[in-house]
Amino acid sequence: MNTEFSGTIFKPSKQVTCEDNPVINYYYMKSNVDTLQIIQLALSLLDAYSNLPDFDSPFCYVWEFNFKDFNINQGHYANALIELLKRQQIDFEKNKEKGIDSKDFAKKLWDYGLVFNCYGLKSIYLDYFSWRL
C-alpha cells in the first residue's frame, strides 16, 4: 500500500525530538491524515510467495486509485508536495471530476474483506515494512 496525501502541515517544533518517541510521531501523523484529504492510493496484492497476480497473462498487476476528495482551491496542503505531484502528472482537476469518493472506496474495501483480515490474509505489506496479522 502506498498513499499520497497533500503534504505535511503539522510538524513538531525543533525543540521536540521525535526519533525516540512513537507517541509523538503518531500524534503528528494522525493529525495530518485526519486534516488532509487523500489524493491517491496504490495497492499491491501478493500471494504467500510475494508474487503479484498475473491473471494468466504475461503481465503483473498493481492497482492505483485517484480520489476526488482533495480540492486544490480549498484544501490544506504543502505547496512543495503539490508541485511535485503536478510534475509527476497528477491531474487534480481530472481527479475532482472523475476520481473516486474515498468514503465509498473505504466501504468497498471493508465489504470485500481487504481490511482487518476478514479472509485470512497472512500479511499486509506497507512500503518497506511487513506487519503480520
MOTA-V855865 format. One line per field, one symbol per residue. phi: phi as a letter, one per 30 degrees, with the letter a starting at -180 (. if undefined). A space follows every 10 residues. Layout:
phi=???
This chain:
phi=.bbbcdjbcc bddddcccec bdddededdd eddddccdca bcbbccddci cddbhhbdcc bbbbbcccdd bddbddaced ddddddddid cddddddcdc dddddedded ddidbihdci dcbbcbhccb cdc
